[in-house]
Amino acid sequence: MKPDYTLYLVTDRRALCADSLPEAVSQAIRGGCTMVQLREKEASSLDFYRQAVAVKKITDHYQTPLIINDRLDIALAVGADGVHIGQSDLPADVARRVIGPDRLLGVSVTCVQEAVKAVADGADYLGVGSIFSTGTKADAVHVSIEELQKIRRAVRVPIVVIGGIGKENAAMFRPMGIDGLSVVSAVIAQPDIARAAAELKALFLGV
């Protein structure tokens, strides 16, 4: 099945507006999230693994791809659909060798040079940002709309935008050829997670 990047949820337990992370993920998928990335930067390996097992039960139920942020070992241990790495993580070509050809490999990039190299090294899709300021990643590098457009012209793999994505700007990206919105607090921190996801997806798709 070809991955659908339209509404790509990135988790953050600190921003959670639900009783548990699996429940939040379930609500997000029911609302329209098409992919889920489990990001646990501060969790121990055991805690990350347990969260991944619990979340994978939900994503499997809804047949939604589960991506693990950074931790290739956790991804392989739980049988996730892929991994997502940043510029300070393992090199993309090494990650590709470790996970093999059948799992998805996403790479965060901020410029054309990083994007082209990531694709050459085996990335299936790119996360580009931070497009706007965001409270979920204080050290995020800003990427201008002009640079985003240059990246889009330079590579053919799917692109999701991340960083400050919300209802006020969700509609602007699809006309640029962007494949999806990568969201954190705009979905997972909302009182009605499913509704927030549905509204963002509709705005992005223009429906």
N, C-alpha and C positions, 0 to 999 in steps of 0.2 A: 504494500500500500504506500502511495506517495505521501510523504508528510505534509500536513496542512499547518502552515506557520501563522495563520491569520491572527490568532490571539494566543500569545505565548506567555504563560504565567510563570513568573520566577517567585519562589517562596521566600518569606522572611517571617520567622516566628515572632520577631519583636513587634511586627506590625499587625499581627493577627487579630481579626475581629470575628472569631468563632471559638467554639469550645476546644477544638483540637486542629492540628494541621491537616490530618486526613479529612476531617469534616469540611474545612475550608476549601481544600482541593476538590472535594466532591461537589460542593456548591458552585465553585468556579467552572468546572467542566459542564455541569448542568446548565449554567448560564451561557456557555458558548466557548470556553477556553479550549483550544485545539491541541496544545502541547503544554507540558508541565516540566519545569526545571527545579529540582530540589537543590537549594543553596543553603549550606549550613557552615558558614565560615568559622564559627566559634564553637562548634560542637566537637565533642570527643569522637574518635573513630567508632566506638561502640554506639554512642547516641545517634550519630549520623546513620550508621547501618540500620539501627532499629527504626528510625524515622523513614528511611528508604524502603524498608520492608513494608511498613504500614501504608505508606503512600502508594507503593506499587500495587497493592491490593485494590486500591481505588482506581488507579489509572488502567489496570488490567480489566477491571469490571466495565469501564467505559470505553475500552479499546483506544486509549489515548496514550501517545508516546510519552515515556518518562525519561528525562535527561538529567544526569547528575552533574552538578557543578564541580569542576576541578578534580574530584577524587575518582581516578580511573579504577582503583581497587574496589571502591564501593559499587561503582557501576557494574563491574564484572561480578562481584559477589551477589548482587541481587538480580542480575540479568536485565539491567536497564536497557533502554533502546539506544542510549548514546551518552556522550559526555560533552560538556561545554568548558572550554578553557580560556584563560586570559593571556595577556602578553607576558605575565610574570610566572606563569605555570609551566609545566612541561612543554617543550616545543611541539608544534602541531604534527610534524612528521613522526616524532617519537610516539605521541599519543595514538596516531593512526596505526602504527605497527603493533602497539600493545592491544588496542581494542579490536583490531582486525578490520576487514572490509565491510562487514555487514551492519555495524553499529554506526549511528550518526555521530559526526564530529562537528561541533560548533566552535567558532573562535571569535572572541571579542576583538574588534579592531577600531582604530580611531583615524586612520588615514589610508590613502590609496596604496602606499607601499606595503603596509601591514596586510591589507586586504588581498592584494595580489599574491604575496608570499603565503598567506594562509591557504588560499585556494590551491596553489602549487604544491603545498605540503599535505593536502588531502582533506581540507575542510569541506563539509557538505553544505554548510550555511554560515552566514556571518551575523554577529550581533554588533551593530554600529551605534556608538554613543559614548558619552552621554549627550543627547541632542539638546535637552533642556536641563536646568539645574534640578537636582533630586536630593531628597533627604535620606534616601536609603543607601547611598554610596558617596560619602563625603569627599573621597579622593578621586572621584571620576573626572576624566579628561573631557573637556567640552569639544564637541564635533559640530562644526557649522553645517547649515543646510547645503551650502555650496560644496563642502567636502563630501557630504553624503551623496550628493548628485554625481560627483566625480567617481566615487566608489561604485555607485550603481552602474555607471558607464563602463567601468574598468573590469567588472567581473560578471559572470553569468549565474552564479549560484544564488539561492534565495538569501534575502537580507531582511532581518528584523531590526527595528529601531528601538532603543531603550534610553531611559533617562527622562523623567518628568513627563511621561506620556499620560494624557488624561482626556477627558471629554472635550476640553477646549482646543485640543490640537489633533485629535485622532483622525479627523477627516482629511488632513492635508497630505498624507503620505502615499496613499494608493495611486493617485495620479502621477507620482514620481516613479512608479514601478517598484515600490517597496512591497515586500511580501507579507509583512505582518508587524504587529505591535507587541513588544515585549514589556510586560507590565508587572509591577509589584503592588505598591500601595493603592493604586487606582482601582484594584480589584480586591485584594486580600485584606485591606484595611477598612473596607466599606461595610456599613451596617447590614446591607443586603448584597452579599457577594455575587449571587447569581444575577441579580438585576444589573449590577455594575458591569459585569462581564458582557451581558447581553447588549447593554447600551453602547459600550465601547466598540463591540464587534459591528453593530449596526452602523455606527458613525464611520468606522473605517471602510466598510463595504459600500457605504452610501445608500443604504436601504431603509 
